[in-house]
Amino acid sequence: MNKLVVASMRQGAGKTSVIIGMAKALGKKIGYMKPFGERLLYRKKRLWDYDAALITSLFKLEENPEDMSIGFHHAKLLYMLDEQATREKLGEVLTSIGENKDLVFIEGGRDLSYGVSVHLDPLSVAAALDADWLVVVSGDGDLVLDDATFLKKRLGLPAGRFRGVIINNVPNIDDFRDTHLPKLAQLGIPILGVIPYEKRLTYRTVGYLADRLFAKVLGAEANLNRVARSLFIGSMSCDVAVRNPLFHEPGNLVLTTGDRSDMLLAALDARAAAVLLTNNILPAPHLISRAEELGIPLLLVTADTYDVARQIDSIETLTTRDDAEKIALIEAVFRKHVDLAALDFA
Amino acid sequence: MSDIPDDDIRHLFEPRSIAVIGASRERGKIGSAVLGNIVSGGYAGRILPVNPAGGDIEGLRVYPRVADIEGEVDLAILTIPARFVFDAVCQCADRGVKYGIIITSGFSEIGNREEENRIIAYAKGRGMRIVGPNVFGIYSSAVNLNATFVAGNIAPGHLAMITQSGALGLTMIGQAEVENIGMSAIVSVGNKADIDEADLLQYLAHHDDTRVILIYIEGVRNGEKLVRVLKQTARLKPVVIIKSGRSSRGAMAAASHTGSLAGADDVFDAIIRQCGALRAESTSEAFAWSKFLADSPLPAGENAVIITNGGGAGVMATDAFEKFGIGMFDDVQVLKDVFTPATPSFGSTRNPIDITGQATAQDYTRAFDAALQCPEIHSVLGVYCESALFSSENLKEAIEDNYRRFKSAGKPIIFSLFGGEKTSAYEASARRRGIPVSDDVYPAAASLGAMYAYHRYLHAPPGAIADAAIDVEAIERIVEDVKREGRYFLLSHEARTIMTLAGIAIPESLVAQNLNGAVRGAEKIGYPVVMKIVSRDIIHKSDAGGIALDLDNAGEVMDAYGAILRNCRANVPQAILEGVEISEMVRPGTEMIVGARIDPAFGPILMVGLGGIYVEVMKDVSFRSLPLERKEILGMIKSIRSYPLLLGVRGEETKDIDSLVDTMIKLGAIIRKCRGISDIEINPLVVYEQGSGTRAVDVRIILSKG
């Protein structure tokens, strides 16, 4: 059984996407664990990691997502486990998860240092489980270069079972190849792949946003799987909004306060992907019916428009299990841009 | 706006002398019209025209200045341009004039509030009170005073009218004339800069010639005073109110459900009914009610019958009775005994009594007589459908003679007449002669319903105000501490302390600052427990993912602790998280919402309704102005649609309604007595089976920013 810790230098670098892409491309029988749960889901008194649930569902794993993490927050881990007990627990989980698997992915926390005080940072986990590890770095060229240089100079790589870096979400790949890649090569760090930024991977479904915003769904609940490609803040007059070409773009999530009947009606007429009403103001019943007729989800939240817009901006984009298009895209991108042979998990 | 002593307000309605400032001999000017009406109306007191030009008008000496008038002046009517009003009011106030009516417009109604305030401040500082500005004057039958610019004479009578709208007031005077309704007093209050409806009611309530008071109102400035005076007045005579602005202001983004549910008109409507006043939808309805109430005796009881010659009309009338809350007398045996002699064999003695299409005027009289003689029947609606056997030419006999006999016997009767041109003509003429007739069953039932509403108010004598002993000082100390920190929302544990000080049952709980504390706290309270975030920055805890329910063991408490902190940090990143509250998990019961707040117009008000998460969707709530009697609070609870849930449905036991009432009384006591609190809300208040009390699960308290 091969074991690979996938770590990142910064939060949101794309570890889970890399694992999905790699697993799909390799076509192996895989296992998954995320020792220090990060994107927690808390439902009906059960606690599990979003990524664990996603991988379980995508790859039809038999294990329970709740059993793929040791803990989710420092307080409980400090209260429950010391270093030795943590190592033992990691071993137990790996044994249980890894049975009959070709390759077990072990996803790290948000960055290299996260979890070090509770012995669950990626390097401690890799050491405890005697696993290979790679690092995902992402962002613009300068940031990637800084991260890679830090890995090399401050952590003294290559060391142990380090397999290399995957550079993710590169905005301008041609420029990156010309300007930054030669410098990275000089560092002597194995570059497993350079994956370009793909806007389609940033789209979110209406249902996902509704869930994250604790929104009440007022209508067209059946269409929550619609994709919200962009956010249109309807705080201007209706005349101005309808003259704006962006208002008529497909896939708009229109954000407006619940007493703006005019804006709501205009958004329905423009066939928005969904309308998110703020300030906990219920619209008139006939408008709710109209949204239902058109199949346009109508969501209601308590916060004001400004706060909700900020909240949406800060919600990270996660892949969902029913987003087949996005998963296929991840696999295709991975096959095209990552050197699978170099991973040598044949 | 302080109350005016009863004997003092008399000088406004019954002045011994009137100065008309701006009196003019030039026809078409308001000063000329007002003076002309005072003179032609037969006012017997001193009339004192004031105009810098001097001379005389209509044979009266004109004084150049107010200061030139000898003797006392009770009332000054100001008809001069706005820019001269302040100086004129100063002269009047310095001269000791008791009341001023500023007919002139151009003040706060167009944004000139500063000048209006300056005038009122000067006048009140010298003991002079002001009606208006922006009014059409005053009419008072007590002294034959018509100090208005209404065209034509106003007939004296028994209806007093107070109107905030000058234009609508003038129209209503015209309508009253058409309907042949005599007036005892008319006052327009305009901008209500000083004197308002409540001040005027203090006179009209005790004015013998006034039998009914009709008020047109657009906005309330001092609701607490209005409520107090309306309650007193309605005990003495009916008050009919028309208020414009029924449309809801919408569910505003308010910090409390009580605030967002308290649409201005909903609160007004509930409170007006609480005061015994009758709210009419239109001016024609208001006049119909007023006439009926002024000219007909009140019923002795709830039993009403419908006597008709048409089955369909009878059914419609039955529907109308239900709509307007009129009790259909349904003792079949009594009805049979009473009406069999007056009903053909193929008619019906069940209410509605169908005396059939063959009925003549004499048959109606026989049936009406039977109802009049029966002590168990307390009111009658006579419904007439024109037929070949009973020509409309005979209506006078069937309607007017019976109306007079009923009136003299002290039993109300009202009529609906369906028919063609002749019937319509008779109906219009009878109405002008003061007979309570209408051309449909709904207006008639509405009038009778209004009479019954008033009857019920009178037969519910005022009782003791429900109050509760609470530790006001301790509560105010908490409020002051919170205000010192610059906060206006109480944290959960602070709100819970206030509940404890008021004696409102809450689930056992404690606040933990860390995971160890949370686990220890849960074990101390006993499983299952509820965990909620404690943060001054998070008001809607569930929206931030800050609540976990039904935690059964230490493991679940640990998971919930992590999840709540993580959710709240993610959803409200700027929030300072002060810990978590661990509470006993209350067992299920009927979830109600109770709230109390300081309403901007009416002062302290109380709310009760169906609670839970859908409170703003269901909007099944009831409001009243505080203070309240216990039976009024019970009435509030009974008025909500969900009341049957408290009585027990589908085999459930009756809930502890007494305990719910007690909790509402305590909430009312807090809002009335503790300074600084603007809103208190408990949602849900779980009400258990009778004898098992209530639990205030979530309490929200907001402080006023004043």
Contacts between the chains, C-beta under 8 A, distances in Angstrom:
chain1	res1	chain2	res2	distance
A	40	B	562	7.1
A	40	B	563	5.9
A	40	B	566	5.7
A	42	B	545	7.5
A	42	B	548	7.1
A	42	B	559	7.1
A	42	B	560	7.2
A	42	B	563	3.5
A	42	B	567	7.2
A	45	B	548	7.2
A	45	B	550	6.8
A	45	B	551	6.7
A	45	B	552	7.6
A	45	B	556	5.2
A	45	B	559	7.2
A	45	B	560	7.2
A	46	B	559	7.9
A	47	B	559	4.3
A	47	B	562	7.2
A	47	B	563	5.9
A	72	B	559	7.4
A	72	B	562	5.0
A	72	B	563	7.4
A	72	B	566	7.3
A	73	B	561	7.5
A	73	B	562	3.4
A	73	B	565	6.9
A	73	B	566	6.6
A	75	B	514	6.6
A	75	B	515	3.9
A	75	B	558	7.8
A	75	B	561	6.8
A	75	B	562	6.7
A	76	B	515	6.1
A	76	B	558	4.5
A	76	B	559	7.4
A	76	B	561	7.2
A	76	B	562	5.7
A	79	B	515	5.6
A	79	B	516	6.6
A	79	B	519	7.9
A	79	B	558	7.1
A	80	B	558	7.7
A	214	B	542	7.0
A	214	B	543	4.8
A	214	B	544	7.4
A	214	B	545	6.5
A	214	B	571	7.4
A	257	B	253	7.9
A	258	B	251	7.5
A	259	B	250	5.4
A	259	B	251	8.0
A	279	B	253	3.8
A	280	B	251	7.2
A	280	B	253	5.9
A	280	B	260	7.7
A	280	B	616	7.3
A	281	B	250	6.6
A	281	B	251	5.1
A	281	B	252	7.2
A	281	B	253	6.3
A	282	B	251	5.7
A	282	B	616	6.8
A	282	B	617	6.9
A	301	B	543	7.1
A	302	B	253	8.0
A	302	B	540	4.9
A	302	B	543	4.9
A	303	B	543	7.3
A	304	B	253	7.0
A	311	B	571	6.9
A	314	B	573	7.3
